[in-house]
Amino acid sequence: VSSAQFYTTTGIARDAAGNLFVCDRDNHRIRKITPEGVVSTFAGSATTGLQDGTGTAARFNQPYCIAIDAAGNLYVGDRMNHAIRKITPAAVVTTLAGGTMGDQDGTGAAARFNEPLGIAVDPSGLIYVADYINQKIKTVTQTGVVTTFRNKLAFGLTTDAAGNLYATGYTNHDIFKYTPSGTLTTIAGSLNQGGNTDGTGSAARFYFPSGIVLDPSGNMYVTDAYNHRIRKITPAGVVTTLAGNDPGLTDGVGSGASFNYPLALCGDFSKQVVYIADMANHSIRRLIVD
């Protein structure tokens, strides 16, 4: 696997068989990594565009974020195409919504996004999108109907089995949650208060938190991008630093490890592992979290 090369890794998802799917942003591809570490191109090519098709016949323009549903379908925020793409397990790529920069609810190509940088899918198949430049969270149905869920800046998104939505605030430096009915709760961090402090709830500080994932016990794991660290948040809101230090590319334990702008992550909690898209190191890292 060390012989494989990526160019700006910004999103990562894992399927039930243990394969990882990576947004290789500046190569305009979705890459697949098997449990044995074999890397291949799953969809897309070096040629940019907005083209549906199978595997390398499809075209993306900076695919940025990725999520997976229970059936193994992938959903991609295609950043500079301002589109939401769907990829089946057979690598068939279709455009669910968007394709033109703007800010518009609607169906299919009539909808508009402006740099969709975060994506999640809930147990019912409803897709949530962090429409970043528009500072909105939008939903997309499986038939491509786009609706504004909340006017809120978000970046990383994830959902739980109850349909709650969890998000990172990135430039707001906070972590928050929406219930299915839309009730907002801040879990950790404080609005517009950047820093690097472990603590509980609003006493904790982040600096551009980006990716987020939940384990079955409700613990959250966050890539704290500008702090170059991986943070853990318990259900009670207690924030600790699991790994990372000054920017670098060093394997090790806790603060002995280093990252360079870790942007996204996904989990295999049957093995107590998270996989990290370490963006500026153009690499995928593995962290044991038990």
Buried (B, 14 or more C-beta within 10 A) or exposed (E): EEEBEBEBBBBBBBBEEEBBBBBBBBBBBBBBBEEEEEBEBBBBBEEBEBBEBEBBBBBBBBBBBBBBBEEBBBBBBBBBBBBBBBBBBEBBBEBBBBBBBEBEBBBBBBBBBBBBBBBBBBEEEBBBBBBBBBBBBBBBBBEBBBEBBBEBBBBBBBBBEEBBBBBBBBEBBBBBBBEEEEEEEBBBBBEEBBEBBEBEBBBBBBBBBBBBBBBEEEBBBBBBBBBBBBBBBBEEBBBEBBBBBEBEBEEEEEEEBBBBBBBBBBBBBEEEBBBBBBBBBBBBBEBEBE
